[in-house]
Amino acid sequence: MFEHLHAGLLAAVSMSNLIALFFGTFVGIVVGILPGLGPMVGMVVLLPFSFAFSPDVALSLLLGVFCGGYFGGAVPAVLLRTPGVPSSLVTSFDGYPLTQKGEAQTALSAALLGSFGGGVISVVILIFLAPALAHVAASFGPPEYFAVAVFGVVLVVMAFREQFARGIMLLGLGFWFSTVGIDGTTLSERFCFGTLSMQNGLDIVPICLGLFGIGQTLILVERDIMKTNDIKLSRSTLDFSAIVKVLKYWKTLIRSGVIGTFVGLLPGTGSILASFLSYDVAKRLSKEKERFGKGTPEGCLASEAGNNAVPAGAMIPLLTLGIPGDALSAVLLGVFTINGIYPGPLLLVKEPVLISTIYISMLLINVVAFLMLIIWLRPFAMIVKVPGKLLAVVIMVISMIGIYAVNTRLFDAGVAIAMGVLGYILLRMGWPVVTLIMGVVLGEIMENRLRETLSLGDGSLGILFQRPICIFLIVLTSLIILIPFVLDIRKNIRNKKLNQF
C-alpha cells in the first residue's frame, strides 16, 4: 500500500501533473466566478485537449476545473449577490449582507475556508470509504450492476421530480443517443440512417461540449447576467486575520464537509442540495440562529463546505461502481474509458498508483485553489467585468478547435453544433439537461448489463429477485420513487385544507 502511495505521490508532484493541476484549477476558478458558466463549461471545453495527456495528467486537469469552479463561485455570490455556480446561491444569503456591512473580507474568508475545509474532509473520506465500498462491490455481478444503474437513473430523475415528465423524456432521448451506431453484439446498424459517419456512434465528448459548452455560451450571449459592476473589496489579497476569526466555527466546517460528501455520493443529487442541507443543519444547531440570513460567517462557511465536498463524494460511486453521480463525473468517466480504463471494484486493484495519484492530486487542488484566491483575490474578482459576448465567442472557437482535434472529423464538430442548438433550447426553457447526459452515459452500461443479466437468467429478469443485493437495491429504488410522491400528495392535501380556512 505504501509503495502505491509513494508512486502516486511522485506522479502527483511530477512537473506535467502540477502544470495540468495549476492550469485546471485556474480555469476552474475563472469559470466559477463568471455567472452563467461554471465548472461544467470549463471541463467540456478542456476535455478534447485532455486526450493528448496520460490518464493521471488528464484527470488532474479536469478535477482542477471541477473543484476550482466551486471555489470561484463564492466570490461573486459574496460581493455581488450573483452566484457564480448555482450552489453558491446559499452562500449569498449571508455573504452579501456581510459585504453590505463592510465585512466582505470576513465573508470571503469564511467562504474560502469552508471550500478548503470541505474539500479536504471529503478527500479524506474518499480515501477510506472507496476501498470499503469497492470490497463490497467486488462481489457484484451483471444483475447487481444493472440494479445499481437503474438506481442511479431513478435518483437523477427524482432529483428533478418537479419536472418529472421532462426528465423522463430527456432520459429516453439520452438512451436513444447511446444506441446510435454499430451494435457490438449483433454487428447490426442502429439509427445510422445510411450515414457512414453515424456507424461510430455519437461520442460523449461532442454531446457534452455541445449541450453545455456551446448551449450555455449562447445563453451568455443572449443575457446580461451580471447585475452590477460595483466590486466592494478593500484590498487585493485576503485578510489572514479574518480567516483566524472564522476558525471558531470549526465544528460547523467538519459537519458540513461530511454532509456534502455523502450527498455527493448519491447519484443525481448535486451540490445545490449539499449546500442547502449543510446550511440548514448549521442554522438548526447554531447558537446564533437569529443571525442566519442577516449576515453571519457561519452560514457562508457551512454552504461552501457542503458544496465543495461534493466532487470527492461524487468520485466514490464513479471509481468503485463505474456509475457517474452527475454530469461532471460523467465527463471524467469519458477520460477513463478513452484510455481503456474501466472504473469498478477492480479498478482499485488494477490501477492502485492511478488511484493514489487522484487522491493526492485532489488534496493539492484544494490547497492550490485556496492559495490562488488568497493571493489574487481582487484580480479574480475583477473577472466579472469581462464582456459576456467576448467570452462566448472565445469559448465557442476553442470548443470547435478542441472537438475537431480529437478525431479530426468534421462530423463531431457538426454533432457539437447540433447539440449546442438543442442545449440552448432546453436551457432556455429550463428543462433538466443533466438527465439527457446521464441517459447517454448510463445507456450503454445499462444495455450491456441487461443483456448479461438476461443471459444469466435464461431470458428472464427473475434472477434479480434471487440475489440479496439486487432485492435491497430494488426496494431502495422503489422507496426513492414512492416516498417523495407520498410526501408531495400529503403536502398538497395539507395546503388545500389550509386554503379552505
The 8 nearest C-alpha neighbors of each residue, nearest first, counted from 0:
[[1, 3, 2, 4, 351, 5, 352, 355],
 [2, 0, 4, 3, 5, 6, 7, 355],
 [3, 1, 5, 0, 4, 6, 7, 352],
 [2, 4, 6, 352, 0, 1, 5, 7],
 [5, 3, 7, 1, 2, 6, 355, 8],
 [4, 6, 8, 2, 7, 3, 1, 9],
 [5, 7, 3, 9, 8, 4, 352, 2],
 [8, 6, 356, 355, 4, 352, 10, 5],
 [9, 7, 11, 5, 10, 6, 4, 356],
 [8, 10, 6, 12, 7, 11, 13, 5],
 [11, 9, 7, 13, 8, 12, 356, 6],
 [10, 12, 8, 356, 9, 13, 360, 16],
 [13, 11, 9, 10, 17, 8, 14, 16],
 [14, 12, 10, 16, 15, 11, 9, 17],
 [13, 15, 17, 16, 18, 12, 11, 19],
 [16, 14, 18, 17, 13, 19, 56, 12],
 [17, 15, 56, 19, 13, 18, 14, 11],
 [16, 18, 20, 14, 19, 15, 12, 21],
 [19, 17, 21, 15, 20, 16, 22, 14],
 [20, 18, 60, 16, 22, 17, 21, 23],
 [19, 21, 17, 60, 59, 23, 18, 22],
 [22, 20, 18, 24, 23, 19, 17, 25],
 [23, 21, 25, 19, 24, 20, 18, 26],
 [22, 24, 63, 60, 64, 26, 20, 25],
 [23, 25, 63, 67, 27, 64, 21, 26],
 [26, 24, 22, 28, 27, 23, 21, 29],
 [25, 27, 29, 23, 24, 28, 64, 22],
 [64, 26, 28, 68, 67, 24, 30, 25],
 [27, 29, 71, 67, 68, 31, 25, 26],
 [28, 30, 26, 32, 31, 27, 25, 33],
 [31, 29, 37, 33, 27, 32, 36, 28],
 [30, 32, 68, 71, 72, 37, 28, 83],
 [31, 33, 71, 83, 72, 29, 30, 28],
 [32, 34, 30, 83, 31, 383, 36, 35],
 [35, 33, 83, 36, 32, 82, 84, 224],
 [34, 36, 33, 219, 37, 83, 224, 215],
 [35, 37, 30, 34, 40, 33, 215, 31],
 [36, 38, 31, 30, 84, 39, 40, 68],
 [39, 37, 68, 41, 65, 40, 27, 64],
 [40, 38, 42, 41, 37, 327, 43, 211],
 [39, 41, 212, 43, 38, 42, 36, 211],
 [42, 40, 38, 44, 39, 43, 45, 30],
 [43, 41, 39, 45, 44, 40, 61, 46],
 [42, 44, 46, 208, 40, 45, 41, 39],
 [43, 45, 398, 41, 42, 46, 40, 208],
 [46, 44, 42, 48, 43, 47, 49, 41],
 [45, 47, 43, 49, 48, 44, 42, 50],
 [48, 46, 401, 49, 402, 45, 405, 50],
 [47, 49, 45, 50, 46, 401, 51, 405],
 [50, 48, 57, 46, 51, 47, 52, 45],
 [51, 49, 52, 48, 47, 57, 46, 334],
 [50, 52, 49, 48, 53, 57, 47, 405],
 [53, 51, 50, 57, 49, 56, 54, 48],
 [52, 54, 56, 55, 57, 51, 50, 338],
 [55, 53, 57, 56, 58, 52, 338, 335],
 [54, 56, 58, 57, 53, 59, 353, 356],
 [55, 57, 16, 59, 53, 58, 54, 52],
 [58, 56, 49, 54, 60, 59, 55, 52],
 [57, 59, 61, 55, 60, 56, 62, 54],
 [60, 58, 56, 62, 20, 57, 61, 63],
 [59, 61, 23, 19, 20, 57, 63, 58],
 [62, 60, 64, 58, 63, 59, 42, 23],
 [63, 61, 65, 59, 64, 60, 58, 66],
 [62, 64, 24, 23, 61, 60, 65, 66],
 [27, 63, 65, 23, 67, 24, 61, 62],
 [66, 64, 62, 38, 63, 68, 67, 61],
 [65, 67, 68, 63, 69, 64, 62, 310],
 [68, 66, 27, 28, 24, 70, 64, 69],
 [69, 67, 31, 27, 38, 28, 71, 70],
 [68, 70, 72, 71, 67, 66, 307, 31],
 [71, 69, 67, 68, 72, 114, 73, 28],
 [70, 72, 28, 31, 32, 68, 69, 73],
 [71, 73, 83, 31, 32, 84, 69, 74],
 [72, 74, 76, 71, 87, 75, 77, 70],
 [73, 75, 76, 77, 72, 71, 78, 32],
 [76, 74, 78, 79, 77, 81, 82, 73],
 [77, 75, 82, 80, 81, 91, 73, 74],
 [78, 76, 94, 95, 91, 75, 74, 80],
 [79, 77, 75, 76, 95, 80, 74, 98],
 [78, 80, 75, 81, 76, 77, 95, 227],
 [81, 79, 76, 91, 95, 77, 78, 82],
 [80, 82, 76, 79, 75, 83, 34, 225],
 [83, 81, 76, 87, 88, 84, 75, 72],
 [82, 84, 72, 34, 32, 31, 33, 75],
 [83, 85, 72, 82, 37, 87, 86, 31],
 [86, 84, 87, 88, 82, 271, 83, 72],
 [85, 87, 271, 88, 84, 270, 274, 89],
 [88, 86, 90, 82, 89, 85, 73, 84],
 [87, 89, 82, 86, 91, 90, 85, 76],
 [88, 90, 87, 91, 92, 302, 86, 275],
 [91, 89, 299, 87, 88, 92, 302, 94],
 [90, 92, 94, 76, 95, 88, 77, 80],
 [93, 91, 292, 89, 90, 94, 95, 88],
 [94, 92, 294, 292, 91, 96, 295, 95],
 [95, 93, 77, 91, 106, 97, 96, 90],
 [94, 96, 77, 98, 91, 97, 80, 93],
 [97, 95, 294, 99, 98, 93, 94, 293],
 [96, 98, 294, 102, 100, 94, 95, 99],
 [99, 97, 103, 95, 102, 101, 100, 96],
 [98, 100, 96, 97, 101, 95, 102, 103],
 [99, 101, 97, 98, 102, 96, 103, 294],
 [102, 100, 98, 99, 103, 97, 231, 104],
 [103, 101, 98, 97, 105, 104, 100, 106],
 [104, 102, 98, 106, 105, 101, 97, 107],
 [103, 105, 107, 102, 106, 108, 238, 237],
 [106, 104, 108, 241, 102, 103, 107, 109],
 [107, 105, 103, 94, 109, 108, 104, 296],
 [106, 108, 110, 104, 109, 105, 111, 103],
 [109, 107, 105, 242, 111, 106, 110, 112],
 [108, 110, 300, 106, 112, 107, 296, 111],
 [111, 109, 107, 300, 299, 113, 108, 112],
 [110, 112, 114, 113, 108, 109, 107, 115],
 [111, 113, 115, 109, 114, 110, 108, 116],
 [114, 112, 304, 300, 110, 303, 116, 111],
 [115, 113, 304, 111, 303, 307, 117, 112],
 [114, 116, 112, 118, 113, 117, 365, 111],
 [115, 117, 113, 119, 118, 114, 112, 120],
 [116, 118, 304, 256, 308, 120, 114, 115],
 [117, 119, 308, 115, 121, 307, 116, 120],
 [118, 120, 122, 116, 121, 117, 362, 115],
 [121, 119, 117, 123, 122, 118, 256, 116],
 [120, 122, 124, 308, 118, 260, 123, 119],
 [123, 121, 125, 119, 124, 311, 120, 126],
 [122, 124, 126, 120, 125, 121, 119, 127],
 [125, 123, 121, 127, 122, 126, 128, 120],
 [126, 124, 122, 128, 123, 129, 127, 121],
 [127, 125, 123, 124, 128, 129, 122, 358],
 [126, 128, 124, 125, 129, 130, 123, 131],
 [127, 129, 125, 131, 130, 124, 126, 132],
 [128, 130, 132, 131, 125, 315, 127, 133],
 [131, 129, 133, 132, 128, 134, 127, 347],
 [132, 130, 134, 128, 133, 129, 135, 127],
 [133, 131, 135, 129, 134, 130, 136, 128],
 [132, 134, 344, 136, 130, 319, 135, 131],
 [133, 135, 131, 137, 132, 136, 130, 344],
 [136, 134, 132, 133, 137, 138, 131, 139],
 [135, 137, 133, 139, 138, 134, 344, 132],
 [136, 138, 344, 134, 135, 139, 133, 345],
 [137, 139, 136, 135, 140, 134, 344, 143],
 [140, 138, 136, 143, 137, 144, 141, 135],
 [139, 141, 143, 142, 144, 138, 137, 452],
 [140, 142, 144, 448, 143, 452, 451, 145],
 [143, 141, 145, 452, 144, 140, 463, 146],
 [144, 142, 146, 145, 139, 140, 469, 141],
 [145, 143, 147, 141, 146, 142, 148, 140],
 [144, 146, 148, 142, 448, 143, 147, 445],
 [147, 145, 143, 149, 144, 148, 469, 150],
 [148, 146, 150, 144, 145, 149, 143, 151],
 [147, 149, 151, 145, 150, 146, 144, 152],
 [150, 148, 152, 146, 151, 147, 153, 145],
 [149, 151, 147, 153, 148, 476, 152, 146],
 [152, 150, 148, 154, 266, 149, 153, 147],
 [151, 153, 149, 155, 154, 150, 148, 156],
 [154, 152, 156, 150, 155, 151, 157, 149],
 [155, 153, 157, 151, 152, 156, 267, 158],
 [156, 154, 267, 158, 152, 153, 157, 266],
 [155, 157, 153, 158, 159, 154, 166, 160],
 [158, 156, 160, 154, 159, 155, 153, 480],
 [157, 159, 155, 156, 160, 268, 154, 267],
 [160, 158, 157, 161, 156, 162, 163, 166],
 [159, 161, 163, 157, 162, 158, 156, 166],
 [162, 160, 159, 163, 158, 157, 164, 166],
 [163, 161, 160, 165, 159, 164, 166, 430],
 [162, 164, 160, 166, 165, 161, 159, 167],
 [165, 163, 167, 166, 162, 168, 160, 161],
 [164, 166, 168, 162, 167, 163, 169, 430],
 [165, 167, 163, 169, 164, 168, 156, 434],
 [166, 168, 170, 164, 165, 169, 171, 163],
 [169, 167, 165, 171, 170, 166, 172, 164],
 [170, 168, 435, 172, 166, 171, 167, 434],
 [169, 171, 438, 435, 173, 167, 434, 172],
 [172, 170, 174, 168, 173, 169, 167, 175],
 [171, 173, 169, 175, 170, 174, 168, 176],
 [172, 174, 438, 439, 435, 170, 176, 171],
 [175, 173, 442, 438, 171, 177, 439, 172],
 [174, 176, 172, 173, 178, 177, 171, 179],
 [177, 175, 173, 178, 174, 179, 439, 172],
 [176, 178, 439, 174, 175, 442, 179, 443],
 [179, 177, 175, 176, 180, 174, 189, 443],
 [178, 180, 200, 190, 189, 176, 177, 201],
 [181, 179, 198, 200, 199, 189, 197, 188],
 [180, 182, 188, 198, 187, 186, 183, 189],
 [183, 181, 186, 187, 184, 185, 180, 188],
 [182, 184, 186, 185, 181, 187, 180, 188],
 [183, 185, 182, 186, 187, 181, 447, 450],
 [184, 186, 187, 182, 183, 181, 188, 189],
 [187, 185, 182, 183, 181, 184, 188, 189],
 [188, 186, 185, 182, 181, 189, 183, 184],
 [189, 187, 181, 180, 191, 182, 190, 186],
 [188, 190, 180, 179, 191, 181, 187, 178],
 [189, 191, 179, 192, 188, 180, 178, 197],
 [190, 192, 197, 193, 189, 194, 198, 180],
 [193, 191, 194, 190, 197, 189, 195, 188],
 [192, 194, 191, 195, 197, 190, 198, 188],
 [195, 193, 192, 197, 196, 191, 198, 190],
 [194, 196, 197, 198, 193, 191, 199, 192],
 [197, 195, 198, 194, 199, 410, 200, 191],
 [198, 196, 191, 200, 199, 195, 194, 180],
 [199, 197, 180, 200, 181, 196, 195, 191],
 [200, 198, 180, 197, 196, 181, 201, 179],
 [201, 199, 180, 179, 197, 198, 202, 181],
 [200, 202, 179, 203, 176, 199, 177, 197],
 [201, 203, 204, 200, 205, 206, 411, 199],
 [202, 204, 206, 205, 207, 201, 333, 439],
 [203, 205, 207, 206, 202, 208, 47, 46],
 [206, 204, 415, 208, 207, 209, 203, 411],
 [205, 207, 203, 209, 204, 208, 415, 418],
 [208, 206, 210, 204, 209, 205, 211, 203],
 [207, 209, 212, 43, 205, 206, 211, 210],
 [208, 210, 419, 415, 418, 213, 206, 207],
 [211, 209, 422, 419, 214, 418, 207, 208],
 [210, 212, 214, 215, 208, 209, 213, 40],
 [211, 213, 208, 40, 209, 215, 214, 210],
 [212, 214, 419, 209, 216, 215, 211, 395],
 [215, 213, 423, 419, 422, 210, 211, 217],
 [214, 216, 218, 211, 217, 213, 212, 219],
 [217, 215, 219, 391, 213, 218, 214, 220],
 [218, 216, 220, 219, 214, 215, 213, 221],
 [217, 219, 215, 221, 216, 220, 222, 423],
 [220, 218, 216, 217, 222, 221, 387, 215],
 [221, 219, 388, 217, 218, 222, 216, 387],
 [220, 222, 218, 219, 217, 223, 388, 216],
 [223, 221, 219, 224, 220, 218, 387, 217],
 [222, 224, 225, 221, 219, 387, 220, 226],
 [225, 223, 222, 226, 34, 35, 219, 387],
 [224, 226, 227, 223, 81, 34, 228, 383],
 [227, 225, 224, 228, 81, 79, 223, 80],
 [228, 226, 229, 225, 79, 230, 81, 384],
 [227, 229, 230, 384, 226, 225, 383, 79],
 [228, 230, 227, 231, 79, 78, 226, 232],
 [231, 229, 232, 228, 78, 79, 381, 380],
 [232, 230, 229, 78, 233, 98, 103, 101],
 [233, 231, 234, 230, 103, 377, 235, 104],
 [232, 234, 231, 235, 104, 103, 377, 236],
 [235, 233, 236, 232, 377, 237, 238, 376],
 [234, 236, 377, 376, 375, 237, 233, 378],
 [237, 235, 374, 376, 373, 234, 375, 238],
 [236, 238, 373, 239, 376, 104, 374, 235],
 [237, 239, 240, 241, 104, 236, 242, 108],
 [240, 238, 242, 241, 237, 243, 108, 373],
 [239, 241, 243, 242, 238, 244, 105, 245],
 [242, 240, 244, 105, 239, 243, 238, 108],
 [243, 241, 239, 108, 245, 244, 240, 246],
 [242, 244, 240, 246, 241, 245, 239, 247],
 [245, 243, 241, 242, 246, 240, 247, 105],
 [244, 246, 242, 247, 243, 109, 248, 241],
 [247, 245, 248, 243, 249, 244, 242, 109],
 [246, 248, 245, 249, 244, 243, 250, 251],
 [249, 247, 246, 251, 250, 245, 297, 252],
 [248, 250, 252, 251, 246, 247, 253, 245],
 [251, 249, 253, 252, 248, 254, 247, 255],
 [252, 250, 254, 249, 248, 253, 255, 301],
 [251, 253, 249, 250, 255, 254, 301, 256],
 [254, 252, 256, 250, 255, 251, 257, 249],
 [253, 255, 251, 257, 256, 252, 250, 258],
 [256, 254, 305, 277, 258, 252, 257, 301],
 [257, 255, 117, 304, 253, 259, 305, 254],
 [256, 258, 260, 254, 255, 259, 253, 261],
 [259, 257, 255, 261, 260, 256, 262, 254],
 [260, 258, 305, 273, 308, 262, 256, 309],
 [261, 259, 312, 308, 263, 257, 309, 121],
 [260, 262, 264, 263, 258, 259, 312, 257],
 [261, 263, 259, 264, 260, 265, 273, 258],
 [264, 262, 309, 312, 313, 260, 261, 265],
 [263, 265, 312, 313, 261, 262, 315, 260],
 [266, 264, 263, 262, 268, 324, 267, 261],
 [324, 267, 265, 151, 268, 154, 325, 155],
 [266, 268, 155, 325, 154, 324, 269, 158],
 [269, 267, 266, 158, 265, 272, 262, 263],
 [270, 268, 271, 267, 263, 272, 325, 273],
 [269, 271, 306, 273, 272, 86, 309, 274],
 [272, 270, 86, 274, 273, 269, 275, 85],
 [271, 273, 275, 274, 270, 276, 269, 268],
 [274, 272, 259, 270, 305, 276, 271, 306],
 [273, 275, 302, 305, 306, 271, 277, 272],
 [276, 274, 278, 272, 277, 273, 279, 271],
 [275, 277, 279, 273, 278, 274, 272, 280],
 [278, 276, 255, 280, 274, 305, 279, 275],
 [279, 277, 281, 275, 302, 301, 276, 280],
 [278, 280, 276, 282, 281, 277, 275, 283],
 [279, 281, 283, 277, 282, 278, 276, 284],
 [282, 280, 278, 284, 279, 283, 285, 277],
 [283, 281, 279, 285, 280, 288, 284, 278],
 [282, 284, 280, 281, 285, 279, 288, 286],
 [285, 283, 281, 282, 280, 286, 288, 279],
 [284, 286, 282, 287, 288, 281, 283, 280],
 [285, 287, 288, 284, 282, 283, 289, 290],
 [286, 288, 285, 289, 290, 291, 282, 295],
 [289, 287, 290, 285, 282, 291, 286, 283],
 [288, 290, 287, 291, 293, 292, 286, 282],
 [291, 289, 293, 288, 287, 295, 294, 292],
 [292, 290, 293, 289, 288, 295, 294, 298],
 [291, 293, 93, 92, 294, 290, 295, 96],
 [294, 292, 290, 291, 93, 96, 295, 92],
 [293, 295, 93, 97, 96, 292, 290, 291],
 [294, 296, 297, 93, 298, 290, 291, 293],
 [297, 295, 299, 109, 298, 106, 300, 105],
 [296, 298, 300, 295, 299, 301, 248, 109],
 [297, 299, 301, 300, 296, 295, 93, 278],
 [300, 298, 90, 110, 296, 302, 297, 301],
 [299, 301, 113, 109, 297, 110, 298, 303],
 [302, 300, 298, 304, 278, 255, 299, 277],
 [303, 301, 274, 278, 305, 299, 90, 304],
 [302, 304, 114, 113, 306, 305, 300, 110],
 [305, 303, 117, 113, 114, 256, 301, 307],
 [304, 306, 259, 274, 255, 273, 256, 302],
 [307, 305, 270, 274, 303, 308, 273, 309],
 [306, 308, 114, 118, 309, 304, 117, 305],
 [309, 307, 118, 117, 259, 260, 121, 306],
 [308, 310, 263, 312, 260, 307, 259, 306],
 [311, 309, 313, 312, 308, 314, 66, 307],
 [312, 310, 314, 313, 122, 121, 309, 308],
 [311, 313, 260, 263, 264, 309, 314, 310],
 [312, 314, 263, 264, 310, 324, 311, 315],
 [313, 315, 317, 311, 312, 316, 318, 310],
 [314, 316, 317, 313, 318, 129, 312, 319],
 [317, 315, 320, 319, 322, 318, 314, 313],
 [316, 318, 321, 322, 323, 314, 315, 320],
 [319, 317, 342, 315, 316, 321, 343, 314],
 [318, 320, 343, 344, 133, 316, 317, 321],
 [321, 319, 343, 316, 322, 317, 318, 344],
 [320, 322, 342, 317, 343, 318, 319, 316],
 [321, 323, 317, 320, 316, 324, 148, 151],
 [324, 322, 317, 329, 328, 325, 321, 316],
 [266, 323, 325, 313, 267, 328, 265, 322],
 [326, 324, 267, 327, 328, 323, 266, 329],
 [325, 327, 329, 328, 433, 436, 437, 330],
 [328, 326, 329, 330, 325, 39, 331, 65],
 [327, 329, 331, 323, 330, 325, 326, 324],
 [330, 328, 326, 332, 323, 327, 331, 325],
 [329, 331, 333, 328, 327, 332, 326, 334],
 [332, 330, 328, 334, 333, 329, 335, 327],
 [331, 333, 329, 335, 330, 334, 328, 336],
 [332, 334, 330, 331, 336, 335, 337, 329],
 [335, 333, 331, 337, 332, 336, 338, 330],
 [336, 334, 340, 332, 338, 333, 337, 341],
 [335, 337, 339, 340, 333, 338, 334, 341],
 [336, 338, 334, 339, 335, 333, 340, 50],
 [337, 339, 336, 335, 340, 334, 54, 53],
 [340, 338, 336, 337, 341, 335, 334, 54],
 [339, 341, 335, 336, 338, 342, 337, 346],
 [340, 342, 336, 335, 343, 339, 346, 321],
 [343, 341, 321, 318, 346, 319, 340, 320],
 [342, 344, 320, 319, 321, 346, 345, 318],
 [343, 345, 133, 319, 137, 136, 346, 320],
 [344, 346, 348, 347, 343, 349, 137, 133],
 [347, 345, 349, 348, 343, 350, 342, 344],
 [346, 348, 351, 345, 350, 349, 344, 354],
 [349, 347, 345, 346, 351, 350, 344, 354],
 [348, 350, 346, 347, 345, 351, 352, 353],
 [349, 351, 353, 346, 352, 347, 348, 354],
 [352, 350, 354, 347, 353, 348, 3, 355],
 [353, 351, 7, 355, 3, 354, 350, 6],
 [352, 354, 356, 350, 355, 351, 55, 357],
 [353, 355, 357, 351, 356, 352, 350, 358],
 [356, 354, 7, 352, 358, 357, 353, 4],
 [355, 357, 7, 353, 359, 11, 354, 358],
 [358, 356, 360, 354, 355, 359, 361, 353],
 [359, 357, 355, 361, 356, 360, 354, 362],
 [358, 360, 362, 356, 361, 357, 363, 355],
 [359, 361, 363, 357, 362, 358, 11, 356],
 [362, 360, 364, 358, 363, 359, 357, 365],
 [361, 363, 359, 360, 365, 364, 119, 358],
 [364, 362, 360, 366, 361, 365, 367, 359],
 [365, 363, 361, 367, 366, 362, 63, 368],
 [364, 366, 368, 362, 363, 367, 115, 369],
 [365, 367, 363, 369, 364, 368, 370, 362],
 [366, 368, 364, 370, 369, 365, 371, 363],
 [369, 367, 371, 365, 370, 366, 67, 364],
 [370, 368, 366, 372, 367, 371, 365, 373],
 [369, 371, 373, 367, 372, 368, 374, 366],
 [372, 370, 368, 374, 373, 369, 375, 367],
 [371, 373, 376, 375, 369, 370, 374, 368],
 [374, 372, 237, 370, 371, 236, 376, 375],
 [373, 375, 236, 371, 372, 376, 370, 237],
 [376, 374, 372, 378, 377, 371, 236, 373],
 [375, 377, 372, 236, 379, 378, 373, 235],
 [376, 378, 235, 380, 379, 375, 381, 236],
 [379, 377, 381, 380, 375, 376, 382, 235],
 [378, 380, 376, 377, 382, 381, 375, 29],
 [379, 381, 377, 382, 378, 376, 383, 74],
 [382, 380, 378, 383, 379, 384, 377, 230],
 [383, 381, 384, 380, 379, 385, 378, 33],
 [382, 384, 381, 385, 33, 380, 32, 228],
 [383, 385, 382, 381, 386, 228, 387, 225],
 [384, 386, 383, 382, 387, 390, 389, 381],
 [387, 385, 389, 388, 384, 390, 383, 391],
 [386, 388, 390, 389, 219, 391, 220, 385],
 [387, 389, 220, 391, 390, 386, 392, 219],
 [390, 388, 392, 391, 387, 386, 393, 385],
 [391, 389, 387, 393, 388, 392, 394, 386],
 [390, 392, 216, 388, 394, 389, 393, 387],
 [391, 393, 395, 389, 394, 390, 396, 388],
 [394, 392, 390, 396, 391, 395, 397, 389],
 [395, 393, 391, 397, 392, 396, 398, 390],
 [394, 396, 398, 392, 397, 393, 213, 391],
 [395, 397, 393, 399, 398, 394, 392, 400],
 [398, 396, 400, 394, 395, 399, 401, 393],
 [397, 399, 395, 401, 44, 396, 400, 394],
 [400, 398, 402, 396, 401, 397, 403, 412],
 [401, 399, 397, 403, 398, 402, 404, 396],
 [402, 400, 404, 47, 398, 399, 403, 48],
 [401, 403, 399, 404, 400, 405, 47, 412],
 [402, 404, 407, 400, 401, 405, 408, 412],
 [403, 405, 401, 407, 402, 406, 400, 47],
 [406, 404, 403, 402, 47, 407, 401, 50],
 [405, 407, 408, 404, 403, 402, 411, 409],
 [408, 406, 403, 404, 405, 409, 402, 411],
 [409, 407, 410, 406, 411, 403, 412, 404],
 [408, 410, 412, 411, 413, 403, 407, 414],
 [409, 411, 413, 408, 412, 414, 196, 403],
 [412, 410, 414, 413, 409, 408, 205, 415],
 [413, 411, 415, 409, 410, 414, 403, 402],
 [412, 414, 410, 416, 411, 415, 417, 409],
 [413, 415, 411, 417, 412, 416, 418, 205],
 [416, 414, 209, 205, 412, 418, 413, 417],
 [415, 417, 419, 413, 418, 414, 209, 412],
 [418, 416, 414, 420, 419, 415, 413, 421],
 [419, 417, 209, 421, 415, 210, 420, 416],
 [420, 418, 209, 214, 213, 416, 210, 422],
 [419, 421, 423, 417, 418, 422, 214, 424],
 [422, 420, 418, 424, 419, 423, 425, 417],
 [421, 423, 210, 214, 419, 425, 420, 424],
 [422, 424, 214, 420, 426, 421, 425, 427],
 [425, 423, 427, 421, 422, 426, 428, 420],
 [424, 426, 422, 430, 428, 427, 423, 429],
 [427, 425, 429, 423, 428, 424, 422, 430],
 [426, 428, 424, 425, 429, 423, 218, 430],
 [427, 429, 425, 426, 430, 424, 423, 431],
 [430, 428, 426, 427, 425, 431, 432, 424],
 [429, 431, 425, 428, 432, 426, 165, 162],
 [432, 430, 433, 434, 166, 429, 159, 165],
 [433, 431, 435, 434, 430, 425, 436, 426],
 [432, 434, 436, 435, 431, 326, 437, 325],
 [433, 435, 437, 170, 432, 436, 166, 169],
 [436, 434, 173, 169, 170, 438, 432, 433],
 [437, 435, 439, 433, 438, 434, 440, 173],
 [436, 438, 434, 440, 439, 435, 441, 433],
 [439, 437, 173, 170, 174, 435, 441, 436],
 [438, 440, 173, 177, 436, 442, 174, 437],
 [441, 439, 437, 438, 442, 436, 329, 443],
 [440, 442, 444, 438, 443, 437, 439, 445],
 [443, 441, 174, 445, 439, 438, 444, 177],
 [442, 444, 446, 445, 441, 177, 447, 440],
 [443, 445, 441, 447, 442, 446, 448, 440],
 [446, 444, 448, 442, 443, 447, 145, 449],
 [445, 447, 443, 449, 444, 448, 442, 450],
 [448, 446, 450, 449, 444, 445, 443, 451],
 [447, 449, 451, 445, 141, 145, 450, 446],
 [448, 450, 452, 446, 447, 451, 445, 453],
 [451, 449, 453, 447, 452, 448, 454, 446],
 [450, 452, 454, 448, 449, 453, 141, 455],
 [453, 451, 449, 455, 142, 454, 450, 141],
 [454, 452, 458, 456, 450, 455, 451, 459],
 [453, 455, 451, 457, 452, 456, 458, 450],
 [456, 454, 452, 453, 457, 451, 458, 462],
 [455, 457, 453, 459, 462, 458, 454, 452],
 [458, 456, 454, 459, 455, 453, 452, 460],
 [457, 459, 453, 456, 454, 460, 455, 452],
 [458, 460, 456, 461, 453, 457, 462, 454],
 [461, 459, 462, 463, 453, 456, 458, 452],
 [460, 462, 463, 459, 464, 456, 465, 458],
 [461, 463, 465, 460, 464, 456, 459, 466],
 [464, 462, 461, 465, 469, 466, 460, 142],
 [465, 463, 462, 461, 470, 466, 469, 467],
 [464, 466, 462, 463, 467, 461, 470, 469],
 [465, 467, 469, 464, 468, 463, 470, 462],
 [468, 466, 470, 469, 471, 465, 464, 463],
 [469, 467, 471, 470, 466, 472, 143, 139],
 [468, 470, 472, 471, 466, 143, 467, 463],
 [469, 471, 473, 467, 468, 472, 464, 474],
 [470, 472, 468, 474, 469, 473, 475, 467],
 [471, 473, 475, 469, 474, 470, 476, 468],
 [474, 472, 476, 470, 475, 471, 469, 477],
 [475, 473, 477, 471, 472, 476, 470, 478],
 [476, 474, 472, 478, 477, 473, 471, 479],
 [477, 475, 479, 473, 478, 474, 150, 472],
 [476, 478, 474, 480, 475, 479, 481, 473],
 [479, 477, 481, 475, 480, 476, 482, 474],
 [478, 480, 476, 477, 481, 482, 475, 483],
 [481, 479, 477, 478, 482, 476, 483, 484],
 [480, 482, 478, 484, 483, 479, 477, 485],
 [481, 483, 485, 484, 478, 479, 480, 486],
 [484, 482, 486, 485, 481, 487, 480, 479],
 [483, 485, 487, 481, 486, 482, 488, 480],
 [486, 484, 488, 482, 487, 483, 481, 489],
 [485, 487, 483, 489, 484, 488, 490, 482],
 [486, 488, 490, 484, 485, 489, 483, 491],
 [489, 487, 485, 491, 490, 486, 484, 492],
 [490, 488, 492, 486, 491, 487, 493, 485],
 [489, 491, 487, 493, 488, 492, 486, 494],
 [490, 492, 494, 488, 493, 489, 487, 495],
 [493, 491, 489, 495, 490, 494, 488, 496],
 [492, 494, 490, 496, 491, 495, 489, 497],
 [495, 493, 497, 491, 496, 492, 498, 490],
 [496, 494, 498, 492, 497, 493, 491, 499],
 [495, 497, 499, 493, 494, 498, 492, 500],
 [498, 496, 494, 500, 499, 495, 493, 492],
 [497, 499, 495, 500, 496, 494, 493, 492],
 [500, 498, 496, 497, 495, 494, 493, 492],
 [499, 498, 497, 496, 495, 494, 493, 492]]
